[in-house]
Amino acid sequence: MNKGFKIACGIIALMVVMGMNAGTRQSAPSKKVADSTTAGEHAPDSSVIDEVIWVVGDEPIMKSDVEMIRMQTQAEGVKWSGNPDYSIPEQIAVQKLFLHQAELDSIKVSEDQVTASVDQQINHWIEMTGGSAERLQEYRGQTIAQMRDELRDDFRNNQLVQNMQEKLVQDIKVTPSDVRAYFKDLPEDSIPFVPTEVEVEIITRTPKILPEEINRVKDELRNFTERVKNGETTFATLARLYSEDPGSARQGGEMDYVGRGMLDPAFANVAFNLTDPKKISKIVETEFGFHIIQLIDKRGDKIKVRHILLKPNVSDEEVNKTIQRLDSIGDEIKKGKFTFEDAATFISDDKDTKNNKGLMSFVDPTSYSLTSRFQMKDLPTEVAREVENMKVGDISKAFKMINKRGKTVCAIIKLRNKIEGHRATINEDYQVMKNIVQAKEREKFINNWVAEKIKHTDIRMKDRYKNGVYKYQGWVK
């Protein structure tokens, strides 16, 4: 989905940042609330702390929701097209239309995806409060678990809206003639500029970890287990202090409910066999490192655990040995003894590329399709640094990098192709141009859908909102 499609989704995200539940927020008992769009109509705003200002179908929009979003968007420098007094409630109302349709169409969401979004939001909050989970809990007056519970419905709704929009436009396609027609008469400066793109092949080798280093990590994890058993400290405290899993350490090692298929198989086998929350698992080795695990709860086919991850350190000596080995492989390739692609297939230990002859790829966030053409900003930092000074066909010297699993590896790369930045052309950049035209067609369809939905939805609002300027017509009945 393109950025334009996600405008409505962004509203919930902004509410979530403020800890709001759109349209369902309960006022504190001490607050005055006007509970209909007619009650208190003539009272000055200052006499009502919270009130229902719009009703879409049977869903209310609260004044406090709008104010909270206004405050947050101002803090983040977001500019509204038009008066936010009207634009914000309109966008909330649009989202309610999508949520209603999602319910009618039985649209589902992935709870794992919701969980990941919630964790990402909480980690963002922790960063904003200086990297301390304790400080965040003090600031908000809630535990991390309470924040998660409060956020889940908001993020679930956010995902529902996105899934509903995707379903609505899934059959909207464009043809090559549509693309040509759209760009035919556009002035040159309106044709998109495509940044430099590269295709890169990679061979990685993981430096050997010495047995004494593995024993050190295991001894440290055994020590953690003993300290918890003896009552010296808690598992959660140790996780915050020592775990090397950035996604869970700040939450005391706590992971949300997750299915077996979302976990490393070795981790899952141990975690799903835990039955006593007071006990700590044996040490588990995964591709990420070594773990100990503590059960929190089981719910159907999902489990909630805490864990502590420690990663063995790789010695400089082993890194240097691996770099020398890769440089030797690079020299043999240059001498023509074998190809880079063959070496990637038979020598590389990079799971994501070795079966594709070393060719790196990623999911393009614009088209959601797998592509091997990277803009420099999309490459891993260490790879981009090497590519910067390479020519097509060059093979780099070996270098050290951290892979996406957080492990230290050594690599050599080959620059397979480079397309310099340029104005898009049909022959070279058809997919880029097609994505633009398709996004516009889908956005037009969504706008038409919203306009039609408004016609058939009961909508009421306070009189002071009836003279507002809105993106869509028909709100005022």
C-alpha positions as CSV (number, residue, x, y, z in Angstrom):
1,M,0.0,0.0,0.0
2,N,1.3,3.5,-0.8
3,K,1.6,6.3,1.7
4,G,-1.7,7.8,0.6
5,F,-3.5,4.6,1.5
6,K,-2.1,4.7,5.0
7,I,-3.4,8.1,6.1
8,A,-6.4,6.6,7.9
9,C,-4.1,3.9,9.5
10,G,-1.8,6.6,10.8
11,I,-4.6,8.1,12.9
12,I,-4.8,5.1,15.1
13,A,-1.0,5.0,15.3
14,L,-1.0,8.6,16.5
15,M,-3.7,7.8,19.1
16,V,-1.7,4.8,20.3
17,V,1.3,7.0,20.9
18,M,-0.9,8.9,23.3
19,G,-2.3,5.7,24.9
20,M,-5.8,6.4,23.5
21,N,-8.5,4.0,22.5
22,A,-10.3,5.6,19.5
23,G,-13.9,6.4,20.2
24,T,-14.2,4.2,23.2
25,R,-12.2,6.1,25.8
26,Q,-13.9,6.1,29.2
27,S,-13.8,9.4,31.0
28,A,-12.8,9.5,34.6
29,P,-15.7,9.8,37.0
30,S,-14.8,13.4,37.9
31,K,-15.1,14.6,34.3
32,K,-18.2,16.1,32.8
33,V,-19.1,14.3,29.6
34,A,-21.8,15.3,27.1
35,D,-23.0,11.9,26.0
36,S,-24.8,12.9,22.8
37,T,-24.4,15.2,19.9
38,T,-27.3,17.3,21.2
39,A,-26.8,17.4,25.0
40,G,-25.0,20.5,26.2
41,E,-25.0,22.0,22.7
42,H,-25.2,25.5,23.9
43,A,-22.8,25.2,26.8
44,P,-19.4,26.9,26.3
45,D,-16.6,24.5,25.5
46,S,-14.8,25.3,28.7
47,S,-17.7,23.8,30.8
48,V,-17.3,20.4,29.2
49,I,-14.0,18.5,29.7
50,D,-15.0,15.7,27.4
51,E,-17.9,15.1,25.1
52,V,-19.1,13.1,22.1
53,I,-18.6,15.4,19.0
54,W,-19.4,13.0,16.2
55,V,-21.3,9.7,15.9
56,V,-20.5,7.4,13.0
57,G,-23.1,4.7,12.8
58,D,-23.3,3.9,16.5
59,E,-19.6,4.7,17.2
60,P,-18.8,7.9,19.1
61,I,-15.8,10.2,18.5
62,M,-14.7,12.0,21.7
63,K,-13.4,15.5,21.9
64,S,-10.5,14.2,24.0
65,D,-9.4,11.9,21.3
66,V,-9.2,14.8,18.8
67,E,-7.3,16.9,21.3
68,M,-4.8,14.2,22.1
69,I,-4.1,13.6,18.4
70,R,-3.7,17.3,17.9
71,M,-1.1,17.6,20.7
72,Q,0.9,14.6,19.4
73,T,0.9,15.7,15.8
74,Q,2.0,19.1,16.8
75,A,4.9,17.6,18.9
76,E,6.0,15.5,15.9
77,G,5.7,18.4,13.4
78,V,2.9,16.8,11.4
79,K,1.1,19.3,9.2
80,W,-2.6,18.8,8.5
81,S,-4.2,19.7,5.2
82,G,-6.9,22.0,6.4
83,N,-8.1,22.9,9.9
84,P,-7.2,20.0,12.3
85,D,-10.4,20.7,14.2
86,Y,-12.2,19.2,11.2
87,S,-9.4,17.1,9.6
88,I,-8.8,15.0,12.7
89,P,-12.3,13.9,13.5
90,E,-12.9,13.3,9.7
91,Q,-9.9,10.9,9.6
92,I,-11.1,9.1,12.8
93,A,-14.5,8.8,11.1
94,V,-13.0,7.4,7.9
95,Q,-11.2,4.8,10.0
96,K,-14.4,3.7,11.6
97,L,-16.0,3.2,8.2
98,F,-13.2,0.7,7.4
99,L,-13.4,-1.0,10.7
100,H,-17.2,-1.5,10.3
101,Q,-16.6,-3.0,6.8
102,A,-13.8,-5.2,8.1
103,E,-16.3,-6.6,10.6
104,L,-18.9,-7.2,7.9
105,D,-16.3,-9.0,5.7
106,S,-14.9,-11.0,8.6
107,I,-11.4,-9.6,8.0
108,K,-8.8,-11.2,10.3
109,V,-5.4,-10.0,11.6
110,S,-2.3,-11.9,12.6
111,E,-1.9,-11.8,16.4
112,D,1.8,-12.3,15.9
113,Q,1.9,-9.1,13.8
114,V,-0.1,-7.2,16.4
115,T,2.3,-8.4,19.1
116,A,5.4,-7.3,17.0
117,S,3.8,-3.8,16.5
118,V,3.1,-3.5,20.2
119,D,6.6,-4.4,21.2
120,Q,8.0,-2.0,18.6
121,Q,5.9,0.8,20.1
122,I,6.9,0.0,23.6
123,N,10.6,-0.1,22.6
124,H,10.1,3.3,21.0
125,W,8.7,4.7,24.2
126,I,11.6,3.2,26.2
127,E,14.0,5.0,23.8
128,M,12.2,8.2,24.3
129,T,12.5,7.9,28.1
130,G,16.2,7.4,28.1
131,G,16.3,3.6,27.5
132,S,14.9,2.7,30.8
133,A,11.8,0.4,31.1
134,E,11.5,1.4,34.8
135,R,11.5,5.1,33.9
136,L,8.8,4.5,31.3
137,Q,6.6,2.7,33.8
138,E,7.0,5.5,36.3
139,Y,6.2,8.1,33.7
140,R,3.1,6.4,32.5
141,G,2.0,5.0,35.8
142,Q,1.6,1.5,34.3
143,T,3.5,-1.7,34.1
144,I,4.9,-2.9,30.7
145,A,2.2,-5.7,30.8
146,Q,-0.6,-3.1,31.3
147,M,0.7,-1.0,28.4
148,R,0.7,-4.1,26.2
149,D,-2.8,-4.9,27.1
150,E,-3.9,-1.3,26.4
151,L,-2.2,-1.1,23.1
152,R,-3.3,-4.4,21.6
153,D,-6.8,-3.3,20.5
154,D,-5.5,-0.2,19.0
155,F,-2.9,-1.9,16.9
156,R,-5.3,-4.7,16.0
157,N,-7.7,-2.1,14.7
158,N,-4.8,-0.4,12.8
159,Q,-4.0,-3.7,11.1
160,L,-7.7,-4.4,10.4
161,V,-8.0,-1.1,8.5
162,Q,-4.9,-1.9,6.5
163,N,-6.1,-5.4,5.7
164,M,-9.5,-4.0,4.7
165,Q,-8.0,-1.5,2.4
166,E,-5.8,-4.1,0.8
167,K,-8.8,-6.4,0.2
168,L,-10.7,-3.5,-1.5
169,V,-7.9,-2.8,-3.9
170,Q,-6.5,-6.2,-4.5
171,D,-8.1,-6.5,-8.0
172,I,-7.1,-3.0,-9.1
173,K,-4.5,-3.6,-11.9
174,V,-2.9,-1.4,-14.5
175,T,-1.6,-2.3,-18.0
176,P,1.5,-1.2,-19.8
177,S,-0.7,1.1,-21.9
178,D,-2.1,2.6,-18.7
179,V,1.4,3.4,-17.6
180,R,2.5,4.9,-20.9
181,A,-0.7,7.0,-21.1
182,Y,-0.1,8.4,-17.6
183,F,3.5,9.4,-18.2
184,K,3.1,10.4,-21.8
185,D,2.4,14.1,-21.4
186,L,4.1,14.7,-18.0
187,P,6.8,17.3,-17.9
188,E,10.3,15.9,-17.3
189,D,10.5,17.3,-13.8
190,S,7.4,15.4,-12.8
191,I,8.8,12.0,-13.9
192,P,10.2,10.2,-10.8
193,F,13.9,10.2,-10.2
194,V,15.2,6.7,-9.5
195,P,18.2,6.7,-7.2
196,T,21.2,4.6,-7.9
197,E,20.5,0.9,-7.6
198,V,22.9,-2.0,-7.2
199,E,22.8,-5.8,-7.3
200,V,25.2,-7.5,-4.9
201,E,26.4,-11.1,-4.4
202,I,27.8,-12.1,-1.1
203,I,29.8,-14.9,0.5
204,T,29.9,-15.1,4.3
205,R,31.8,-17.3,6.8
206,T,31.2,-17.3,10.5
207,P,34.4,-17.1,12.6
208,K,34.9,-20.1,14.9
209,I,34.0,-19.6,18.5
210,L,36.5,-21.0,20.9
211,P,35.3,-23.7,23.3
212,E,36.5,-21.7,26.4
213,E,34.2,-18.8,25.3
214,I,31.2,-21.1,24.9
215,N,31.9,-22.5,28.4
216,R,32.2,-18.9,29.8
217,V,28.7,-18.1,28.4
218,K,27.2,-21.3,29.7
219,D,28.7,-20.7,33.2
220,E,27.3,-17.3,33.3
221,L,23.8,-18.6,32.4
222,R,24.1,-21.3,35.1
223,N,25.1,-18.6,37.6
224,F,21.9,-16.6,36.6
225,T,19.8,-19.7,37.2
226,E,21.3,-20.3,40.6
227,R,20.8,-16.7,41.7
228,V,17.1,-16.8,40.8
229,K,16.7,-20.2,42.5
230,N,18.4,-18.8,45.7
231,G,16.1,-15.8,45.7
232,E,18.9,-13.3,45.3
233,T,17.2,-11.6,42.4
234,T,14.5,-12.2,39.7
235,F,14.8,-13.5,36.2
236,A,13.3,-10.3,34.8
237,T,16.0,-8.2,36.6
238,L,18.8,-10.3,35.2
239,A,17.3,-10.1,31.7
240,R,17.2,-6.3,31.8
241,L,20.8,-6.1,33.0
242,Y,22.4,-8.8,30.9
243,S,20.3,-10.2,28.1
244,E,21.6,-9.4,24.6
245,D,18.2,-9.7,22.9
246,P,17.4,-6.0,22.2
247,G,13.7,-6.9,21.5
248,S,13.0,-8.3,24.9
249,A,15.7,-7.2,27.4
250,R,14.0,-4.0,28.3
251,Q,10.8,-5.8,29.1
252,G,12.7,-8.1,31.5
253,G,13.2,-10.7,28.8
254,E,9.4,-11.0,28.3
255,M,8.0,-12.1,25.0
256,D,4.3,-11.8,24.2
257,Y,2.2,-14.9,23.3
258,V,3.7,-16.6,20.3
259,G,3.1,-19.8,18.3
260,R,5.7,-22.5,17.9
261,G,6.3,-21.7,14.2
262,M,7.5,-18.2,15.0
263,L,10.3,-19.4,17.2
264,D,13.7,-21.0,16.5
265,P,13.0,-24.8,16.5
266,A,15.5,-25.5,19.3
267,F,14.1,-22.7,21.4
268,A,10.5,-23.8,20.8
269,N,11.2,-27.4,21.7
270,V,12.4,-26.4,25.2
271,A,9.9,-23.5,25.8
272,F,6.8,-25.6,24.9
273,N,7.9,-28.3,27.3
274,L,8.1,-26.0,30.3
275,T,5.2,-26.5,32.8
276,D,6.3,-24.8,36.0
277,P,6.7,-21.0,36.0
278,K,9.0,-21.3,39.0
279,K,11.6,-23.3,37.1
280,I,14.1,-22.2,34.6
281,S,15.0,-24.2,31.5
282,K,18.2,-25.9,30.7
283,I,20.6,-23.9,28.4
284,V,19.4,-23.8,24.8
285,E,21.6,-23.1,21.8
286,T,20.0,-21.4,18.8
287,E,21.4,-19.5,15.8
288,F,21.2,-16.4,17.9
289,G,23.3,-17.6,20.8
290,F,22.6,-19.3,24.2
291,H,19.4,-18.9,26.2
292,I,17.7,-19.8,29.4
293,I,13.9,-19.6,29.5
294,Q,11.2,-19.1,32.1
295,L,7.6,-19.9,31.5
296,I,5.0,-17.2,32.2
297,D,1.8,-18.7,30.7
298,K,0.4,-21.0,28.1
299,R,-2.8,-20.1,26.1
300,G,-4.0,-22.7,23.6
301,D,-1.2,-23.3,21.0
302,K,0.7,-20.1,22.1
303,I,3.2,-19.6,24.9
304,K,4.5,-16.6,26.8
305,V,8.0,-16.8,28.2
306,R,10.9,-14.7,29.5
307,H,14.4,-15.5,28.2
308,I,18.0,-14.3,28.6
309,L,20.2,-14.4,25.6
310,L,24.0,-14.3,25.7
311,K,26.2,-14.3,22.6
312,P,29.7,-15.8,22.7
313,N,32.3,-13.2,21.8
314,V,34.4,-13.9,18.7
315,S,38.1,-13.4,19.2
316,D,40.1,-11.1,16.9
317,E,42.3,-14.0,16.1
318,E,39.5,-16.0,14.7
319,V,38.1,-13.0,12.8
320,N,41.5,-12.5,11.2
321,K,41.7,-16.1,10.2
322,T,38.3,-16.0,8.6
323,I,39.1,-12.8,6.7
324,Q,42.3,-14.3,5.4
325,R,40.4,-17.4,4.3
326,L,37.9,-15.3,2.4
327,D,40.6,-13.2,0.8
328,S,42.2,-16.4,-0.5
329,I,38.9,-17.5,-1.9
330,G,38.5,-14.0,-3.6
331,D,42.0,-14.4,-5.1
332,E,41.1,-17.8,-6.5
333,I,37.9,-16.5,-8.0
334,K,39.9,-13.7,-9.7
335,K,42.3,-16.2,-11.1
336,G,39.4,-18.1,-12.7
337,K,39.6,-21.3,-10.7
338,F,35.9,-21.1,-10.0
339,T,33.2,-18.5,-10.1
340,F,31.9,-16.3,-7.3
341,E,28.5,-17.8,-7.8
342,D,29.8,-21.4,-7.3
343,A,31.7,-20.3,-4.2
344,A,28.6,-18.7,-2.7
345,T,26.6,-22.0,-3.3
346,F,29.2,-24.3,-1.8
347,I,31.2,-22.3,0.6
348,S,29.0,-19.5,2.0
349,D,27.1,-20.1,5.2
350,D,24.6,-17.3,4.6
351,K,21.2,-19.2,4.6
352,D,19.4,-16.3,2.8
353,T,21.6,-16.2,-0.3
354,K,23.6,-19.4,-0.8
355,N,20.8,-21.1,-2.7
356,N,20.5,-18.1,-5.0
357,K,24.2,-18.1,-5.9
358,G,24.9,-15.4,-3.4
359,L,22.5,-12.8,-4.8
360,M,21.2,-10.6,-2.0
361,S,17.5,-9.6,-2.1
362,F,14.9,-7.9,0.0
363,V,11.2,-7.1,0.0
364,D,10.5,-3.8,-1.7
365,P,8.2,-1.9,0.7
366,T,6.6,-0.1,-2.2
367,S,5.5,-3.1,-4.2
368,Y,5.8,-5.8,-1.5
369,S,7.7,-7.9,-4.1
370,L,11.1,-9.5,-3.7
371,T,13.8,-7.7,-5.6
372,S,17.6,-7.8,-5.9
373,R,17.9,-4.2,-6.8
374,F,19.0,-2.2,-3.7
375,Q,19.2,1.5,-3.2
376,M,22.3,2.2,-1.2
377,K,20.2,3.1,1.9
378,D,18.6,-0.4,1.9
379,L,21.9,-2.3,2.0
380,P,23.5,-3.3,5.3
381,T,25.9,-0.5,6.4
382,E,29.0,-2.5,6.0
383,V,28.1,-3.8,2.5
384,A,27.1,-0.3,1.4
385,R,30.5,1.0,2.5
386,E,32.3,-1.5,0.3
387,V,30.0,-1.0,-2.7
388,E,30.6,2.7,-2.7
389,N,34.0,2.4,-4.3
390,M,33.5,-0.7,-6.5
391,K,32.9,-1.1,-10.2
392,V,30.7,-3.7,-11.8
393,G,32.4,-7.1,-11.6
394,D,34.7,-6.1,-8.7
395,I,35.2,-8.4,-5.8
396,S,35.8,-6.7,-2.4
397,K,38.5,-7.5,0.2
398,A,37.0,-9.5,3.1
399,F,35.4,-7.5,5.9
400,K,33.6,-8.0,9.2
401,M,29.9,-7.3,9.6
402,I,27.0,-8.0,11.9
403,N,24.3,-10.0,10.1
404,K,20.5,-9.6,10.7
405,R,20.6,-12.3,13.3
406,G,23.0,-10.2,15.3
407,K,26.0,-12.5,14.8
408,T,29.5,-11.5,13.8
409,V,30.4,-12.8,10.3
410,C,33.1,-12.1,7.7
411,A,32.2,-11.5,4.1
412,I,33.3,-10.7,0.6
413,I,31.0,-9.2,-2.0
414,K,30.8,-8.9,-5.8
415,L,29.1,-5.9,-7.5
416,R,27.0,-7.7,-10.0
417,N,25.2,-4.7,-11.5
418,K,24.9,-0.9,-11.0
419,I,22.2,1.3,-12.4
420,E,23.1,5.0,-11.9
421,G,20.4,7.4,-10.7
422,H,18.2,8.7,-13.5
423,R,14.7,9.8,-14.5
424,A,12.5,6.7,-14.8
425,T,12.0,5.3,-18.3
426,I,9.5,2.6,-19.4
427,N,12.2,0.3,-20.7
428,E,14.4,0.5,-17.6
429,D,12.0,1.2,-14.7
430,Y,8.7,-0.1,-15.8
431,Q,8.0,-1.6,-12.3
432,V,8.7,1.7,-10.6
433,M,6.4,3.6,-13.0
434,K,3.7,0.9,-12.8
435,N,3.8,1.1,-9.0
436,I,3.1,4.9,-9.2
437,V,0.2,4.5,-11.5
438,Q,-1.3,1.6,-9.7
439,A,-1.0,3.4,-6.4
440,K,-2.9,6.4,-7.8
441,E,-5.6,4.1,-9.2
442,R,-6.0,2.4,-5.9
443,E,-6.1,5.6,-4.0
444,K,-8.8,6.9,-6.3
445,F,-10.8,3.7,-5.7
446,I,-10.4,4.0,-1.9
447,N,-11.6,7.7,-2.1
448,N,-14.6,6.7,-4.1
449,W,-15.4,3.9,-1.7
450,V,-15.3,6.2,1.3
451,A,-17.5,8.8,-0.4
452,E,-20.1,6.1,-1.2
453,K,-19.9,4.6,2.3
454,I,-20.6,8.0,3.8
455,K,-23.8,8.2,1.8
456,H,-25.2,5.0,3.5
457,T,-24.0,5.6,7.0
458,D,-25.9,7.4,9.8
459,I,-23.6,10.3,10.8
460,R,-24.3,13.0,13.4
461,M,-22.1,15.8,14.7
462,K,-22.2,18.8,16.9
463,D,-23.5,21.9,15.1
464,R,-20.1,23.6,15.4
465,Y,-18.6,21.0,13.1
466,K,-21.3,21.3,10.4
467,N,-19.7,24.3,8.6
468,G,-16.2,22.7,8.5
469,V,-14.3,22.1,5.3
470,Y,-13.8,18.4,4.7
471,K,-12.0,16.2,2.2
472,Y,-15.1,14.1,1.6
473,Q,-18.6,15.4,1.0
474,G,-21.7,14.1,2.7
475,W,-20.7,14.1,6.3
476,V,-23.4,16.7,7.2
477,K,-26.7,15.0,6.8
